[in-house]
Amino acid sequence: MAFVPPSVEQPIPMADFSRSFAPLRQEILDAITQVCDSQSFILGPRVAAFEAAAAAACGAAFGVGCASGTDALWLALAAAGIGDSASATRSAGPPDAAITTPFSFFATASAILRTGARPVFADIDRRTFNLSPASVADVLRGGERATGGAKVKAILPVHLYGQCADMDAFSALTHDHPGLTIVEDAAQAFGATWNGRTAGSLGAAAAFSFYPTKNLAAFGEAGLVTTNDATLDRRMRSLRSHGMERRYVHDEVGWNCRMDAIQAAVLEVKLRYVAQWNGQRRERAARYDELFLAAGLAAPAGSTSIADGVVLPFTDARAEHVFHQYVVRVARRDALREHLAGRGIGSEVYYPIPLHLQPALRDLSYKSGDFPEAERAAAEVLALPIFPELRDDEQQAVVDAIRSFCA
């Protein structure tokens, strides 16, 4: 029987949650029922069990469950002493700053601001889209002139799209600049590795998101911070519960960002399968590469110019990518999105406006042209459908649709 190209009636979505839920349906419902029967809904033994299992999967000693990936970022930064949001008094001297990427989801910057610190941006690596260590080094060399008078206390690399940033280079920067803390924004990278070490064990702390689209996904909002530091672990547990270690005794001003037990139950079930799913995502990514090459659409290996064709994702040899997203660079990106949508094929742009150009961050005084690589990426990147259950024929249809557009 001949293959029928997808139409609006036969869509190819960016993700299809029903395909992953169906085989786990009873296992997940049983876990939720156990929580309902226990009547322990916030934190409690179910959350503690997931925290321990997730931390072990990340090669970390401790895991602190919380209400979202954004809360995880704030908890990690605040517990590490970045900013003053968790302090009763503002310290004297220049404000704190954390250097991060302008090419990320808004929470990366807003979590820094929420601590009372200043986000300071550095440009990205053209091939991986991750924060460039060389650009960070330039900012550090520039001192307070480059940071708006703030004192840099942290580097916040983002493991974008599921590939770890160059943690070797960032670790080297902390040796050259004592006192710097590295906090991983690992929201998209559960299970990714760098030189054999797992995301979540590469810095002082790491923040994960379990938003429903993530590789390890809750049935709502949830997050986690991992760390090997017992002091950070204890402080984060206090901060997530209004700064309270003893009932109704508040030692500092924290926040209410606790994980609920139903999300922990769902996540504990899914945690058993995430390594398998990540492997399937890598297989799907490899097949896309093969199909683009066979179609004569792929730019030469190592090229970053869209004039040479579709630029395929680059994986650093030191990294194991988990392909939260399969992101290509293309010419006429927005027109291609319309072309795909007309054929019922999902796509997305992560992210169309770099953080330094966001209206809410105009007070940081950045302008267009400050970070050319991030701005170039924002104009060229396109995420294509990828999830573990994506079929071969669906991937073929995606590539065929792009070939028809390019023709």
C-alpha angles and dihedrals in degrees: 000000000000118000113254112216113238119265135186085278090053103041128184104215128202086244135359112207093184092067093057094040098051098070092042097041099111094038091054095043090050090052092049091048090054090055091049091050092048092053088213102126109158120054108320130124096322093056091044090053092051092045091055094046094046093047090051090050088054095047091246130131097223139032125191115198118213143168101270145350089261090056089048091057092048093047092051094048096041094047089051090057098253111151124346105268092115095043126092092220134034113246120235121251133044119339120261122259135197121202115223144148126284089211103076143080114299094252091072090068100030092056090056091050090048089061090055092252129120123249110229115192131216126184127263135247109262095224104042100026087226126128110288114237089205091055091048089051089053091054092049091050089052092061120193090341088068095042102049092253095308125129114238110233102158146030115213109193117185119219090219122205090355102304121113119242119241096285093172090063094044091050089052090054091056089056090053092045109037116207096040116130122208116214116182119222093209095161092129099032113069105156097013117133139206118202089341095309120113126242106259094047100061101083141026088281139349132212123216131189123210096190109155094261095055125105088251102037136186126208089252135347122341140140144183139207120207126197142156092215114098092199092055090046093054094046094049090052088054095044094051089058102049093280090298126143095156118045111273092353109113112196094180140359107276133156140250104254106131125152117245120230097238091060090047090051092052092046094048090057093047093046088071090062105034095094089054091047092049089053090052090050090054089051091051090049092050090050091052088053091051093048094049091049092048090049091053091239102113121101114235115281111278095019118132096181118106087205087074094057136268107349107221124214115281119222118200111231089234093056136076105211120212094194100224079170133015101218126185132181114235141172118246088016098175093048090050090053090055090048091052093045089054087060094047094255119140124224136160141198115232098209127358098172120040115229095247089062097047113121092230091059099047090114088070085072098226120146141198111289096031093107107025097176093053091046092048091050091050089057097046113032123104126178115214128203112287130161133133095263096047108131129231092240091052092053090048089053091052092052092043090053091051090047090053090051093049091047 
